[in-house]
């Protein structure tokens, strides 16, 4: 899947093992690397696991319109679907099999 980033700082952090470990520590940094590799290797968003430990899910509330992948504990990779228009199924839901590009907008713990 094609991954882009919301800003240069986020891209530098997300694409550097050293930066991830410096930002989050060894355990979360390595887990983030694994989740990023899972996203990059997936042909589309439907191929990303929706069960633990990865747990792809749609967000709501302040993060409505974003999707999230669990890293560890409260840490998440948050993304928006990089398609205009969004690929929809006949029932109006997003067709995740046709989502082949996302923009990473946040990495960390957004929970209060």
N, C-alpha and C positions, 0 to 999 in steps of 0.2 A: 504494500500500500504506500502511496506517496504521503510523506510527512513533511509539513511545513510548520513554521513556528510563529507565534504572535509577535515576537521581537527578537533582536539579535542576542541579547543577554540570555534569554531562555534557550535559544538555539545553541549558543556556546556551552551552556551548562549541560543541556540534554545530550549533546553529542560528544562529551568528554567524560570518560570514566573517572578521571582524577577530579574533575570539577563536581561530579555527582557525589563522590565520596567525601570531598571537602564540605559540600553543602549539607549533606544528610547523614554522614557517618557511613561506615563500611556496610552494615546490613541493609539499610534502606537504599544506599547508593547502588549496591550490586543488584538489589531487587528491581530498582528503577531501570538499570541497564537491560535486565531480562525482559521487563514489560515493553520497553522501547523496541527491543529486537523482535518481540512477538508481534507488535503492531506493524513494524516495517516488513516482516516476512509474510504477513497475511495478505492474500490477494484482494480481500475486501473486508469490510467491517463484520460481516456475518461469520467470518472465519475466526474471529477473536472470541475466545471462550467467555461464556456468560456465567460460569460457575467459578468458585474459588479455586486457585488463589487469584486469577486474573480478574474475573467478575466485571465484564463490560456492562454498563447500565446507563440509562438515560437519567439526567439530573432534572431537578425541579426547583422551585423557589427562586432564590437569587441567581441560580445557575441554570435556569430554564433555557433550553436550546443547546445545552452542552451535553456531552457524553463523558463518562469517566471509566478509567481502568484502575482497579485497586493495586497499590504497590505493596503496602504493609501497614497494618493497623489503620490509622486515619489518613495516611498519605495516599494521594491520588494523582493520576495524570488526567487532566481535563482537556477536552478537545471539542472543536466545532467541526461539523461536516463541511468539507470544502467542495461543495457542489451548488451551482445555481443554474437552474432550479434543482431542488432536492429530488432525487428519484423516488417516486411514490408507487406503491402497489395500488390495485384497484380499490381496496378498502380504505385508502387514504393514509395508511401507515407508511413509514419510510422503508424502502426496499434496501436493507443492509447489504444484500448481495451486489448491489450496484454502487455502493459507496466505496470508492477506491482512493479517496484522498481526504485527509483531515488536517486541521491546523491545531497544533498543541498550544493551549493558551495559559496553562498553569500546571506546575508540578509542586506538590507539597500537601499540607494539611489545611483545608479550608474550614474544618469544623470548629465551632466556638469552644 
